[in-house]
Amino acid sequence: MVGISIRAKWDFEKVLNSIFDLNIDLCEIQLDNTIFKFREHRKKSIKLINKLYSSDLQLSFHLSFIDVNIASLDNKIRYYTSRLLRKEIKFVKKWNPLYIVVHTGKISDTFYQMPLVKEKAHKQQIKTISELIKISDFYSIQLAIENRQKSMTTGLIENINDFQYYSQKFPTLQFLLDIGHLNTFYIDSKALLDDIPIIYDFPIIAIHLSNNFGKDTHGSLEEGTIPIKSLFSKLPSLKNKNLIIENKSFKDALQSLDFLLNKVLRNT
């Protein structure tokens, strides 16, 4: 299936009618959008999601991630993070989402070099994931965790070894592979193309598609160092995954959608 991510900064109500005219199967809704954060907008937000749900579109939800850290070393922060995400899972269950996705945790680069602190961060994340899996399983919703981009902090799931570690810890856990995030760790596009098939063998429920020049800019698919056409040529089975275009603007998403449908998928 092919879909788009309804980004947190988009005017949800404004783009909604345009979405129905797109040749897509799936919408991933980011719950960081202000329409979901304030009680006075709650009725409107439910009405908008109901409108999408009443169509033929499949829905999925990206749980909050701005300033939310599922691996926080502070027990109170970790607890309140987990509680917030569990409340969001309860909120979206009525729309039978194909999956829900949460960002991996993070820790400062300095602390990550300290073995004991690194170990605690992973334990904190494991505890949060366990809590999220418990409630998502209760509602029969598939939970996925997304790899993090290169930044001033270290993500606990960034590379192949991280996927392997968490796949062993949680055999039922799915991953959402963000190609744009992954690209921030590569200078050589060939190395990226060599590693993606290895990651692809892990339980990947969906793929976020954007492009960039080494920084997580969420640019359109034609603009960046990721050879999108070569990627799909090398790994044709990618087209069988849930492909989610994740661009900053709706305009870029339309451009990327056209590129994906007419210049990539049509030729693989």
C-alpha positions as CSV (number, residue, x, y, z in Angstrom):
1,M,0.0,0.0,0.0
2,V,1.0,3.6,-0.6
3,G,0.2,6.4,1.8
4,I,1.2,9.8,3.1
5,S,1.9,11.0,6.6
6,I,-0.4,13.8,7.7
7,R,2.3,15.9,9.4
8,A,2.0,17.6,12.7
9,K,2.4,21.1,11.2
10,W,-0.1,20.6,8.4
11,D,-3.6,22.2,8.6
12,F,-5.4,18.9,8.9
13,E,-8.8,20.3,8.1
14,K,-7.5,22.2,5.0
15,V,-5.8,19.2,3.4
16,L,-8.5,16.7,4.2
17,N,-10.6,17.0,1.1
18,S,-7.5,17.0,-1.1
19,I,-6.5,13.7,0.4
20,F,-9.6,12.0,-0.9
21,D,-8.6,12.8,-4.5
22,L,-5.2,11.1,-4.2
23,N,-4.3,7.7,-5.4
24,I,-3.3,6.4,-2.0
25,D,-4.4,3.6,0.3
26,L,-3.2,4.7,3.7
27,C,-2.9,7.8,5.9
28,E,-0.6,7.9,8.8
29,I,-1.7,10.7,11.2
30,Q,0.8,12.4,13.5
31,L,-0.7,13.0,16.9
32,D,1.6,15.9,17.6
33,N,-0.7,18.1,15.6
34,T,-2.2,20.8,17.8
35,I,-5.7,19.7,16.9
36,F,-5.1,16.6,19.1
37,K,-3.5,18.4,22.0
38,F,-6.2,20.8,23.2
39,R,-9.5,19.7,24.6
40,E,-11.4,22.5,22.8
41,H,-10.4,20.9,19.5
42,R,-11.1,17.3,20.5
43,K,-14.6,17.1,18.9
44,K,-13.3,18.6,15.6
45,S,-10.3,16.2,15.5
46,I,-12.6,13.2,16.0
47,K,-14.9,14.4,13.3
48,L,-12.0,14.7,10.8
49,I,-10.7,11.3,11.6
50,N,-14.1,9.8,11.3
51,K,-14.4,11.4,7.8
52,L,-11.2,9.6,6.8
53,Y,-12.2,6.4,8.4
54,S,-15.6,6.3,6.6
55,S,-13.7,6.4,3.3
56,D,-11.8,3.5,1.8
57,L,-8.5,4.7,3.3
58,Q,-6.7,2.6,5.9
59,L,-5.5,4.6,8.9
60,S,-2.4,4.4,11.1
61,F,-1.1,6.7,13.8
62,H,2.2,8.2,14.8
63,L,2.1,8.7,18.5
64,S,3.6,11.8,20.0
65,F,7.3,12.3,19.8
66,I,8.1,16.0,20.4
67,D,9.9,16.1,23.8
68,V,8.8,12.6,24.5
69,N,11.5,10.1,25.5
70,I,10.6,6.5,26.1
71,A,14.1,5.7,27.4
72,S,14.5,8.7,29.8
73,L,16.9,8.0,32.6
74,D,14.6,10.0,34.8
75,N,12.0,7.5,36.1
76,K,9.2,10.1,36.4
77,I,9.8,11.3,32.8
78,R,9.8,7.7,31.5
79,Y,6.6,7.0,33.4
80,Y,4.7,10.0,32.2
81,T,5.9,9.4,28.7
82,S,4.6,5.8,28.8
83,R,1.3,7.0,30.3
84,L,0.8,9.6,27.6
85,L,1.5,7.1,24.8
86,R,-0.8,4.5,26.4
87,K,-3.6,7.2,26.5
88,E,-3.1,7.9,22.8
89,I,-3.3,4.2,22.0
90,K,-6.7,4.1,23.8
91,F,-7.7,7.2,21.9
92,V,-7.0,5.8,18.4
93,K,-8.3,2.2,19.0
94,K,-11.8,3.0,17.7
95,W,-10.4,3.6,14.2
96,N,-8.8,0.1,13.9
97,P,-5.4,1.3,12.9
98,L,-3.2,-0.8,10.7
99,Y,-0.4,0.0,13.1
100,I,0.8,2.6,15.6
101,V,4.3,3.9,15.6
102,V,6.5,5.4,18.3
103,H,9.9,7.0,18.1
104,T,12.9,5.2,19.7
105,G,14.4,6.7,22.8
106,K,17.5,8.9,22.9
107,I,20.3,9.7,25.2
108,S,23.1,12.3,25.1
109,D,26.2,11.3,23.2
110,T,28.4,11.8,26.3
111,F,26.3,9.5,28.5
112,Y,26.0,6.9,25.7
113,Q,29.8,6.4,26.0
114,M,29.3,5.3,29.7
115,P,28.5,1.5,29.7
116,L,26.4,1.6,32.9
117,V,24.4,4.6,31.7
118,K,23.9,3.2,28.2
119,E,22.7,-0.1,29.8
120,K,20.2,1.8,32.0
121,A,18.8,3.7,29.0
122,H,18.1,0.5,27.1
123,K,16.5,-1.0,30.2
124,Q,14.2,2.1,30.5
125,Q,13.3,1.7,26.8
126,I,12.6,-2.0,27.2
127,K,10.3,-1.3,30.1
128,T,8.4,1.3,28.1
129,I,8.1,-0.9,25.1
130,S,6.8,-3.8,27.3
131,E,4.1,-1.5,28.6
132,L,3.1,-0.3,25.1
133,I,3.0,-3.8,23.7
134,K,0.8,-5.0,26.6
135,I,-1.9,-2.4,25.8
136,S,-1.5,-2.5,22.0
137,D,-1.9,-6.3,22.2
138,F,-5.0,-5.9,24.4
139,Y,-6.6,-3.8,21.6
140,S,-5.2,-6.0,18.8
141,I,-3.1,-3.1,17.3
142,Q,0.3,-3.7,15.9
143,L,3.0,-1.6,17.6
144,A,6.0,-0.4,15.6
145,I,9.1,1.5,16.7
146,E,10.9,3.9,14.4
147,N,14.7,4.3,13.9
148,R,16.2,7.6,14.8
149,Q,18.2,10.1,12.7
150,K,21.7,11.3,13.4
151,S,21.6,14.3,15.7
152,M,23.2,15.8,18.8
153,T,21.8,12.8,20.8
154,T,22.1,9.1,20.2
155,G,19.1,7.1,19.3
156,L,18.8,3.7,20.9
157,I,17.7,2.3,17.6
158,E,19.8,3.6,14.7
159,N,21.7,0.8,13.0
160,I,21.5,-2.9,12.1
161,N,22.8,-4.0,15.5
162,D,20.1,-2.0,17.2
163,F,17.4,-3.7,15.1
164,Q,18.9,-7.1,15.9
165,Y,19.0,-6.4,19.7
166,Y,15.4,-5.2,19.9
167,S,14.1,-7.9,17.6
168,Q,15.5,-10.5,19.9
169,K,14.1,-8.8,23.0
170,F,10.6,-8.5,21.5
171,P,9.9,-11.1,18.8
172,T,6.4,-9.6,18.1
173,L,7.7,-6.0,17.8
174,Q,7.5,-4.5,14.4
175,F,9.8,-1.7,13.1
176,L,9.1,1.3,10.9
177,L,12.1,1.9,8.8
178,D,12.6,5.6,8.1
179,I,14.9,5.8,5.0
180,G,15.5,9.5,5.5
181,H,16.6,9.0,9.1
182,L,18.9,6.1,8.0
183,N,20.5,8.3,5.3
184,T,21.8,10.8,7.8
185,F,24.4,8.1,8.9
186,Y,25.8,7.5,5.3
187,I,28.1,9.5,3.1
188,D,28.3,6.8,0.5
189,S,25.0,5.9,-1.1
190,K,26.3,2.5,-2.1
191,A,26.8,1.6,1.6
192,L,23.2,2.6,2.3
193,L,22.0,0.4,-0.6
194,D,24.0,-2.5,0.8
195,D,22.6,-2.2,4.4
196,I,18.9,-1.6,3.6
197,P,18.3,-5.2,2.4
198,I,19.8,-6.5,5.7
199,I,17.5,-4.3,7.7
200,Y,14.6,-5.3,5.4
201,D,14.8,-8.8,6.7
202,F,13.7,-7.7,10.1
203,P,9.9,-7.4,10.8
204,I,9.3,-4.1,8.9
205,I,5.7,-3.1,8.9
206,A,6.1,0.2,7.0
207,I,8.7,2.5,5.4
208,H,8.9,6.2,5.7
209,L,10.0,7.7,2.4
210,S,11.7,11.1,2.1
211,N,15.1,12.3,0.8
212,N,17.8,14.5,2.1
213,F,21.5,15.5,1.7
214,G,22.6,14.0,5.0
215,K,20.4,16.0,7.4
216,D,16.8,15.0,8.3
217,T,15.0,17.6,6.1
218,H,12.2,15.4,4.9
219,G,12.7,16.6,1.4
220,S,10.8,15.3,-1.7
221,L,11.9,12.0,-3.1
222,E,13.7,13.5,-6.1
223,E,15.9,15.8,-4.0
224,G,18.7,14.2,-2.0
225,T,21.5,11.6,-2.0
226,I,19.2,8.6,-1.6
227,P,19.0,6.9,-5.0
228,I,15.3,6.0,-4.7
229,K,15.1,4.4,-8.1
230,S,18.2,2.3,-7.5
231,L,16.8,1.3,-4.1
232,F,13.6,-0.2,-5.6
233,S,15.5,-1.7,-8.5
234,K,17.9,-3.5,-6.1
235,L,15.1,-4.6,-3.7
236,P,11.9,-4.9,-5.8
237,S,10.0,-6.4,-2.9
238,L,10.0,-3.0,-1.2
239,K,6.9,-2.2,-3.2
240,N,5.0,-4.8,-1.2
241,K,5.5,-2.9,2.0
242,N,3.4,0.0,3.3
243,L,5.1,2.9,1.8
244,I,4.5,6.2,3.6
245,I,5.6,9.5,2.0
246,E,6.7,11.8,4.9
247,N,7.5,15.3,3.6
248,K,7.4,18.6,5.4
249,S,4.8,20.2,3.1
250,F,1.7,18.9,1.4
251,K,3.0,20.2,-1.9
252,D,6.2,18.2,-1.5
253,A,4.1,15.1,-0.6
254,L,2.2,15.5,-3.9
255,Q,5.4,15.8,-5.8
256,S,6.9,12.7,-4.1
257,L,3.7,10.7,-4.6
258,D,3.8,11.4,-8.4
259,F,7.4,10.4,-8.5
260,L,6.9,7.2,-6.5
261,L,3.8,6.0,-8.5
262,N,4.9,7.0,-12.0
263,K,8.7,6.8,-12.0
264,V,9.5,4.2,-9.4
265,L,6.8,1.7,-8.8
266,R,5.6,1.5,-12.4
267,N,9.1,0.4,-13.5
268,T,9.7,-2.3,-10.8
